[in-house]
């Protein structure tokens, strides 16, 4: 609407773009719309995109279903609402098809977010993994660098004064010229 006021004052689209801090393309598009249809042509048409296929009452029901948790709807292996599960739930309960990305956007309305489950092999034995970590990993793991023997910097060596006496360069004097 500010652009329409400026166009009425016969200000060029380039100057409108500069004043309103928008792209030149937007200013020229607005000018074209204003010239052909006046101020009404620049009025907002509301949010773009497709409309929600669930009624406000259905959205309330969906929020209640999500509050119940995944186990209440057949997903007992973990308590995680993934976008794919929500899309399936919407299809089952409301007979409306939503894509995974659409289900994600729909989840955000009542304040939920999609969660990603940890991918673990079904055959994984947690007790065996823990036992292996305690018994074998300590023996297999390579020891790290000794503390204080090297500089933190990858490009600059430690100062000669901080080196052990038998280390290379320990006897070097001051800075190089």
N, C-alpha and C positions, 0 to 999 in steps of 0.2 A: 504494500500500500504506500510505503514511503517512495518507492520507485515511481508509482503513478503520479504522486504529487510533484516529483521532480520533472517527469515527462510533461506534465501540464505547464510547467514553467519553461518549457522548451530547452531543457538541459539534455545534452546528447548522452546516448547510452554508455559511452566510454567514461564520461564524467560521473554518471550514476554508479557505474561499477566501482570507480575509485572511491566515491563518497560512502557507499554502503558496504565497501570491502567484500565484494562478490566477484565472481568471474565475469569476464567480458561476455562470454557466451550466455550466461544467465541474464545479464542486463539486456542484451540484444533480443533474447527470447521474450523477456517481459515487455520490451518496447513493441515488439511485433504483436503480441497479444493485446496490449493496451491500445495500440493504433487501430486494430480490427474490432475490438469489443469493448473498449473503455475499461473503467475501473472494475466492473463486474467480471471481466475476463481474468483478472488477476486474483479474484477471491479464491480462497482455499477450497478444495473439493474434499477435504478430509483425508484420513490416512489411506495410503495406497495399499494394494494387495488384496487378496481374497478375504471375504468375511469369514468370521468364525462359524463353523458348522454346528457348534454346540450352543444351545440356549443358555442364558444365565443360570437357570435351574440345573441344567446338566453340568455346567462348570462347577457349581456348588457340590453336586454329587461326586464329580471327579475328584475334587479336593478331599472329600470325605473318604473316598476309596483309597486315595494316596496316603491319607493319615492312617488307615488301617494297616498298611504295610504290604509288601509283596507276598508274604506267606499266606495272608488271608485270601489271596487270589490265585494260589497255586504255585508260586515260586518259593519253594522251601529251602533250596540249597544255599541261599544267602539273602540277607535283608537289604537288597539294593534295588532302587528303582532306576532302571536304565531307560533311555528314550524308546528303545525297541519294545520293552515290556509295557510302557505306558501306551504306545501306539496299539499294541495288541489288546490291552485292557479297554481302550476306547472302542475298538472294534467289537469286542465281546459285549460290553455293557450298553453301548449306544448305537451299535450297528452303523458306525460312521468310519470311513477309512481315512487315516492320517498317515503321512509319511513320518519317518523317524525325525527329520528336522522340524516338521510341523508339530509333532508331539513335544519336542523340546521347547519350542516357543510357547505352546499351550501350558506346559508345566510351570513356566516362569510366571504366568498370570497369578496363580494363587501363592506364589513364593517358593515353589519347589525347584530343585535343580537336578539334572540327570547325573547319575553316579556311574562310575566305571568300575566294574568288579575286577578283583585281582584274578588274572588268568593263571590257574594252577592245574596241573594234570590231575585227572580223577584218581589215578593210581598212586598219587603222592602219599608217602608215609611220613608224617611229621615227626614221629618218634625216631625213626631211622635217620632222618635228616639232622635232628638235634644231636643224636649220638655221634654221627659222623663229624659234625662241626666240633664237638668237644674232644673227640679222640684223635681224629686224623688231620683235621685242618691245621692245627697248631704245628704238626710235624712237617706238613707239605709247604706251608707258607714260607716264602723267602723272608729273611730278616731285612728290615729297612736300613736306611743309611744311619750311621752312628750320629748322634746329636752333636752339634757344634763342630763337626769336621769339615763342613762345607758352608758356603755362603748361601743365603736365601735367594740371591739374585742369580739368574741363569747367565747373565752376560758379564757380571763383574765378580771376580774372585774375592774371597775374604781378605781382610787386611793382613799384611805380613806379621804384624804383632800378635794376631790372634791365632796363628798357626802353631802347631806343635813344633818343637825345635828340630825334630828329625824329618819334618814334612818338606816336600820340594818348595823352594822359594821362601823358606822361613828366614833365611839370612839376608834376604833382599832388603836394601835400605829404603830410602824414601821413594817418592813418586818418580816414575820414568819421565825422561825429557824428550 
